[in-house]
């Protein structure tokens, strides 16, 4: 079974605000693996892969929409 991590853990690990994480969820960059009441949980391995790619592409100047498209394209391979 995949290990699940919380929004708080993502915020701490990647030095992101809750607002940024919420935005990433809304635009489709970070999928929610499970909901526990109001708490959202994310697959740790999937989140790590996606955050690595998000950071890499943001550093290259990609927009969030282009990053989402890239992640979707890689997921369909």
C-alpha positions in Angstrom: 0.0 0.0 0.0 1.3 3.4 -0.9 2.3 5.8 1.8 0.1 8.9 2.0 1.3 12.3 3.0 -0.7 15.4 4.1 -0.7 18.9 2.7 1.3 20.0 5.7 4.0 17.5 5.0 4.2 18.7 1.3 4.4 22.3 2.5 7.2 21.6 4.9 9.2 19.3 2.5 9.0 21.7 -0.5 8.8 25.0 1.4 5.4 25.8 -0.2 2.4 27.6 1.2 -0.9 26.0 1.6 -2.2 28.4 -1.0 0.3 27.2 -3.6 -0.5 23.5 -2.9 -4.2 24.3 -3.2 -3.6 26.0 -6.5 -1.5 23.0 -7.8 -4.4 20.7 -6.9 -7.0 23.0 -8.6 -5.0 23.2 -11.9 -4.3 19.5 -11.9 -0.6 19.3 -11.0 -1.1 17.3 -7.7 -3.8 14.6 -7.6 -5.4 13.8 -4.3 -5.1 10.1 -3.4 -7.6 10.1 -0.6 -9.8 12.4 1.5 -10.2 11.9 5.2 -12.9 14.4 6.2 -11.6 17.8 5.2 -8.0 16.4 5.1 -6.5 15.7 1.7 -3.9 13.0 1.4 -1.4 12.5 -1.4 0.5 9.5 -2.6 4.1 10.1 -1.4 5.9 8.6 -4.4 3.7 10.2 -7.0 3.9 13.6 -5.3 7.7 13.4 -5.1 7.9 12.6 -8.9 5.5 15.4 -9.7 7.1 18.0 -7.5 10.5 17.2 -9.0 9.1 17.8 -12.5 7.2 20.9 -11.4 10.3 22.5 -9.9 12.4 21.5 -12.9 10.0 23.0 -15.5 9.2 26.1 -13.4 12.9 26.8 -13.3 13.0 26.6 -17.1 10.1 29.1 -17.3 7.2 26.8 -18.2 3.7 28.0 -17.2 1.6 25.8 -14.9 -0.6 24.9 -17.8 2.3 23.6 -19.8 3.7 21.7 -16.8 0.3 20.1 -16.4 0.2 19.1 -20.0 3.8 17.7 -19.7 2.8 15.6 -16.6 -0.3 14.3 -18.3 1.7 13.4 -21.4 4.3 11.5 -19.3 1.4 9.7 -17.4 0.0 8.4 -20.6 3.2 6.8 -21.8 
